[in-house]
Amino acid sequence: MTAAVAEAPSGVAAEPPAPVDGARAPRSGVRVVLAVLALLVVYGALSLANDPRAFLGTDTGGKVATLRAMDARGDLDPDLGYWAEQYDPHGVAHPIALNYHIGDRWVNVTTLPMIYAAVPLHELGGLRGILLLPMLGGCLSALAARALARRIAARDRDRAGWVTFWAVSLATPVVVYSLDFWEHTLGLAAMLWGVVALLDVADRPAPLVDGASAVSSGERAEPVSPAGWRAAALGGAAFGLAATMRTEAIVYAAVTFVVVGVTLLVHRRRDVLRIGAAAAVGFVVPLGLNHLFERVVLGQGLRASRASSAVSDGGNDVGDRLGDAFRTTVGVNNFHPPAADWVIGGLIAAFVAIAVVLMLRGRRWPVLAWVALLGAALLYVVRFGDGLGFVPGMLVASPLAVAGLVGGWSSTSGRRVAAIAIGALPLVWLYQYRGGANPQWGGRYVLLSGALLAVLGVVALCARGRSALVPIVVAGLLVTGCGLGWLSVRSQGVADSAAVLDTTAPVLSIGLPHQLREWGASYGPERRWLTAELASELPVALDVLDAVGARRLTVVARTRSQAPRRLGPFVRTGREALPGVPGVDLVVARYQRA
């Protein structure tokens, strides 16, 4: 893959950059290795503030529960199991939500390779050891952001690349997801590298003829060189790899293919079909291999069913999807009514945008820019004055993304990146899973859009000097610091609430479908847990408890009315508030068989 040639002011392709000095390349490689190691150390230090028994979301709980089940059995079968299967063969009251009942297995993961990659890390380092995977994903995402910045920057590319590396890795949602056992950073890294490779194909100058660009020399351009084919295939494969972990990667791949295809239609029309075929083949290969792996392990596919489910559900309940779109763009989730939430988040993004626009017009910050930035800061104070919590809006969680949205359009390469970031959003909103927009940081389904815009923002601010860059990066660090603080508070609260549970008596969750999944690090084959999400499921759970002759029972519920004085054959002996996550009020009640 070769770097894109910088555009001359007149719009004519400039001369290709001079070859890299042979002695300089090894030094650059050493710097990259040292930077990655330093970033891993930073991520490791930040992770120490979190309790490893709790996580950013319930999906992680299902993965960790699976790892614990595999470790308890001493095998590599991703079967979560179900202690009451003989009394509840359909798993109506299975404690861990969102199971796939495949044959005699109960599967609660959707990315098998990540689980198997985590097995040796879990054996060596336990729940902290498995965090190496998302941390590596964060490092790879930062490296891809650096590579993209070097291709977009008009001058001083090395400086722009390294500033982007550290800004994206520490001042955007990337760092928050790097500290949780989720596949988000790994999927993001694959998508970012896919964008880098495919934009290299789009930005590639005509092949060299006698050491000069065919375009600049006026000679007829020949078809793309074999290196371009490799870049197209690698870019497609990177997106295919991402799609084995993140369903939205399919949408981003499609939009990237369209942007690159339009570019080729304008400049190298004869290459469109061949480059498109190479990218398509590259995209399909990882998906096919992953599907084959799933069939070997489980007897059927997982990712394909999730993708087909998302497609079949796409477009339904437009009102809900529109609300989720606002939440994942400008939501601040500070427990106000949704409209007030979105207004606050929209004003924050608008103030940051005004400050960036005013600053990009000159070398110095005008007074009005500082006033706008102060307005954004005050609204952040209003948000976090209610306490730490999720910030689901992409533009609120990442001021650098706002900077890229308003200032990343100065070059052709930048406009292509912006087209990918913005063009994919409506499709993601149309097909993303509904109902999970609030409990996430910075819009986990639109992480690629946020990262691409952040890269554009850093490059644009770097071009204006330190006085422009520092305030926005500092703002990003402060907001991200609140996200890290929330992850710490949340993980410790969830872990502490799990400690309240009786380990010798059955536990029944009522009206809380994901609560026991939240406590996945405490789940094991010896735990007799049950979940009754709906009122119709409660009799099934009580029948199971009656069948096993349970004498005592612990109930976890959302409201006091869901833990009444009598519950089937059980009589309540005590009821109290469950300590745990701030802002989430739960009830725990103790029961004895009458």
Secondary structure as the mmCIF struct_conf table of DSSP 4:
data_model
#
loop_
_struct_conf.conf_type_id
_struct_conf.id
_struct_conf.beg_label_comp_id
_struct_conf.beg_label_asym_id
_struct_conf.beg_label_seq_id
_struct_conf.end_label_comp_id
_struct_conf.end_label_asym_id
_struct_conf.end_label_seq_id
HELX_LH_PP_P HELX_LH_PP_P1 ALA A 3 ALA A 6
STRN STRN1 GLU A 7 GLU A 7
HELX_LH_PP_P HELX_LH_PP_P2 ALA A 8 ALA A 8
TURN_TY1_P TURN_TY1_P1 PRO A 9 SER A 10
BEND BEND1 GLY A 11 VAL A 12
STRN STRN2 ALA A 13 ALA A 13
HELX_LH_PP_P HELX_LH_PP_P3 ALA A 14 ASP A 21
TURN_TY1_P TURN_TY1_P2 GLY A 22 ALA A 23
HELX_RH_AL_P HELX_RH_AL_P1 ARG A 24 SER A 47
TURN_TY1_P TURN_TY1_P3 LEU A 48 ALA A 49
BEND BEND2 ASN A 50 ASN A 50
TURN_TY1_P TURN_TY1_P4 PRO A 52 ARG A 53
BEND BEND3 ALA A 54 ALA A 54
BEND BEND4 LEU A 56 GLY A 57
HELX_RH_AL_P HELX_RH_AL_P2 THR A 58 ARG A 73
TURN_TY1_P TURN_TY1_P5 GLY A 74 GLY A 74
BEND BEND5 ASP A 75 ASP A 75
TURN_TY1_P TURN_TY1_P6 TRP A 83 TYR A 87
TURN_TY1_P TURN_TY1_P7 PRO A 89 HIS A 90
TURN_TY1_P TURN_TY1_P8 VAL A 92 ALA A 93
BEND BEND6 PRO A 95 LEU A 98
STRN STRN3 TYR A 100 ILE A 102
TURN_TY1_P TURN_TY1_P9 GLY A 103 ASP A 104
STRN STRN4 ARG A 105 VAL A 107
BEND BEND7 THR A 110 THR A 110
HELX_RH_AL_P HELX_RH_AL_P3 LEU A 112 GLY A 129
TURN_TY1_P TURN_TY1_P10 ILE A 130 LEU A 131
HELX_RH_AL_P HELX_RH_AL_P4 LEU A 132 ILE A 152
BEND BEND8 ALA A 154 ARG A 155
HELX_RH_AL_P HELX_RH_AL_P5 ARG A 157 LEU A 170
BEND BEND9 ALA A 171 THR A 172
TURN_TY1_P TURN_TY1_P11 PRO A 173 PRO A 173
HELX_RH_AL_P HELX_RH_AL_P6 VAL A 174 TYR A 177
TURN_TY1_P TURN_TY1_P12 SER A 178 LEU A 179
BEND BEND10 ASP A 180 GLU A 183
HELX_RH_AL_P HELX_RH_AL_P7 HIS A 184 ASP A 203
HELX_LH_PP_P HELX_LH_PP_P4 ARG A 204 PRO A 207
STRN STRN5 LEU A 208 VAL A 209
TURN_TY1_P TURN_TY1_P13 ASP A 210 GLY A 211
STRN STRN6 ALA A 212 SER A 213
HELX_RH_AL_P HELX_RH_AL_P8 ALA A 214 SER A 217
TURN_TY1_P TURN_TY1_P14 GLY A 218 GLY A 218
HELX_LH_PP_P HELX_LH_PP_P5 GLU A 219 GLU A 222
BEND BEND11 PRO A 223 PRO A 223
HELX_LH_PP_P HELX_LH_PP_P6 VAL A 224 SER A 225
HELX_RH_AL_P HELX_RH_AL_P9 PRO A 226 ALA A 243
TURN_TY1_P TURN_TY1_P15 THR A 244 MET A 245
TURN_TY1_P TURN_TY1_P16 THR A 247 GLU A 248
HELX_RH_AL_P HELX_RH_AL_P10 ALA A 249 HIS A 267
HELX_RH_3T_P HELX_RH_3T_P1 ARG A 269 ASP A 271
HELX_RH_AL_P HELX_RH_AL_P11 VAL A 272 LEU A 298
BEND BEND12 GLY A 299 GLN A 300
BEND BEND13 LEU A 302 LEU A 302
HELX_RH_AL_P HELX_RH_AL_P12 ARG A 303 ASP A 313
TURN_TY1_P TURN_TY1_P17 GLY A 314 GLY A 315
BEND BEND14 ASP A 317 ASP A 317
HELX_RH_AL_P HELX_RH_AL_P13 VAL A 318 VAL A 330
BEND BEND15 ASN A 334 HIS A 336
HELX_RH_AL_P HELX_RH_AL_P14 PRO A 338 LEU A 360
TURN_TY1_P TURN_TY1_P18 ARG A 361 ARG A 361
BEND BEND16 GLY A 362 ARG A 364
HELX_RH_AL_P HELX_RH_AL_P15 VAL A 367 GLY A 385
TURN_TY1_P TURN_TY1_P19 ASP A 386 ASP A 386
BEND BEND17 LEU A 388 LEU A 388
HELX_RH_AL_P HELX_RH_AL_P16 MET A 394 ALA A 397
HELX_RH_AL_P HELX_RH_AL_P17 PRO A 399 GLY A 407
BEND BEND18 SER A 410 SER A 411
HELX_RH_AL_P HELX_RH_AL_P18 THR A 412 GLY A 423
TURN_TY1_P TURN_TY1_P20 ALA A 424 ALA A 424
HELX_RH_AL_P HELX_RH_AL_P19 LEU A 425 TYR A 431
BEND BEND19 GLN A 432 GLN A 432
HELX_LH_PP_P HELX_LH_PP_P7 TYR A 433 TYR A 433
TURN_TY1_P TURN_TY1_P21 ARG A 434 GLY A 435
BEND BEND20 ALA A 437 GLY A 442
HELX_RH_3T_P HELX_RH_3T_P2 ARG A 444 VAL A 446
HELX_RH_AL_P HELX_RH_AL_P20 LEU A 447 ALA A 463
TURN_TY1_P TURN_TY1_P22 ARG A 464 ARG A 464
HELX_RH_AL_P HELX_RH_AL_P21 ARG A 466 ALA A 499
TURN_TY1_P TURN_TY1_P23 VAL A 500 VAL A 500
BEND BEND21 LEU A 501 LEU A 501
BEND BEND22 THR A 503 ALA A 505
STRN STRN7 VAL A 507 ILE A 510
BEND BEND23 GLY A 511 GLY A 511
TURN_TY1_P TURN_TY1_P24 PRO A 513 HIS A 514
HELX_RH_AL_P HELX_RH_AL_P22 GLN A 515 GLU A 518
TURN_TY1_P TURN_TY1_P25 TRP A 519 TRP A 519
HELX_RH_3T_P HELX_RH_3T_P3 GLY A 520 SER A 522
TURN_TY1_P TURN_TY1_P26 PRO A 525 GLU A 526
STRN STRN8 TRP A 529 ALA A 532
BEND BEND24 LEU A 534 LEU A 534
HELX_RH_3T_P HELX_RH_3T_P4 ALA A 535 GLU A 537
HELX_RH_AL_P HELX_RH_AL_P23 LEU A 538 ALA A 547
TURN_TY1_P TURN_TY1_P27 VAL A 548 GLY A 549
STRN STRN9 ARG A 552 ALA A 557
BEND BEND25 ARG A 558 THR A 559
HELX_RH_3T_P HELX_RH_3T_P5 ARG A 560 GLN A 562
BEND BEND26 ALA A 563 ALA A 563
BEND BEND27 ARG A 565 ARG A 565
STRN STRN10 ARG A 566 LEU A 567
TURN_TY1_P TURN_TY1_P28 GLY A 568 PRO A 569
STRN STRN11 PHE A 570 LEU A 578
HELX_LH_PP_P HELX_LH_PP_P8 PRO A 579 PRO A 579
BEND BEND28 VAL A 581 VAL A 581
TURN_TY1_P TURN_TY1_P29 PRO A 582 GLY A 583
STRN STRN12 LEU A 586 ARG A 593
#
